[in-house]
Amino acid sequence: MIGELTHIALFFDKNWIPQDVCITYEFAEREIDKPLCFVAMKQICKMFYKDIGYLRLDFYLQENIILHIGEITFTPGGGAFADSF
């Protein structure tokens, strides 16, 4: 169908280990390399969540440079998951 969106996703823990989590998306069919700026991404996350306990930041990268943070989520799966991460 023309214009149909197909979403795929992979979920990683804080050590870049893929997690067996699937909401409504299929898993990506290729391996995704750990970004060269991954340590910096983790440091930024720690600054945001240090007093909260859980936080998901969506990073947008281009050529391993952090362009911006697109979304900040305070509950796993937008509140749909139990706190099991």
N, C-alpha and C positions, 0 to 999 in steps of 0.2 A: 504494500500500500504506500503510495507516495505521501510523504509528510508524516508518516508514523514514526514516533520516537521509540527507540529501543535503548534502555538504560542497562548498563552493566556496572558492577562495583566490586571492589575488594576492600576488606577491612583489615587494618594492621594494629598490633598493640604498640606500646611505647618502645619496643626493641625491634620494630619492623618485621615481626613475625605475623604472617597472614593468619587471620582468625576465621573459623568456620561459622560465619554469621551471614545470613541472607535475609533481607526483609522482603522486598518485592522485586529485587533486581537479580538478574543472572550474574554469576561470577565472571570476571574478565577471563578471557581465554589465553591471555599471554601474561608472562611474568612482568612485574613492574619493578624497575630498578630503584633502590633506595636513593633518594636525592642526595647530592653532595652537601646540601645545606641542611640535612636532617638534624644534626646536633643543634644548629641555630633554631630550627623549628621547635625542638623540644625545650630549649631554653625560653623561648617566647611563651610557650604553653605554661611552663612552670611559673612565669611571672604573673600570668593571668589567674591560674587556679590555686595558688598557694594558700589562700584563705577559704577556698570554696570546697575542694575535695574532688570534684569532677567537672570537666569542661572539655568540649570538643571544639577545636578551631578548624575551619576549612581554609587551607592555604592554597593560593593560586601561584604557581611557579611557571617561569619561562626560562629555559636554559639554566636551570638550577639557581635562579635568582628569585627570591620571594617578591612577588609583585604586590600582593595585598592579602588581607584576611577577609574572606567573603562572608563568613557566618560564624557566630559564637552560639553554641548550644549548651545549655546547662543541665540537660537530662539525657541519658542514653536513648537513642532512637526517638528523640522528641517526646520522651515520656512513655514510649511504647514498650521499652525493655525494662526488665528488672535491672538493678544496679549490679551487674555481674562482670563488668569489664575489669 
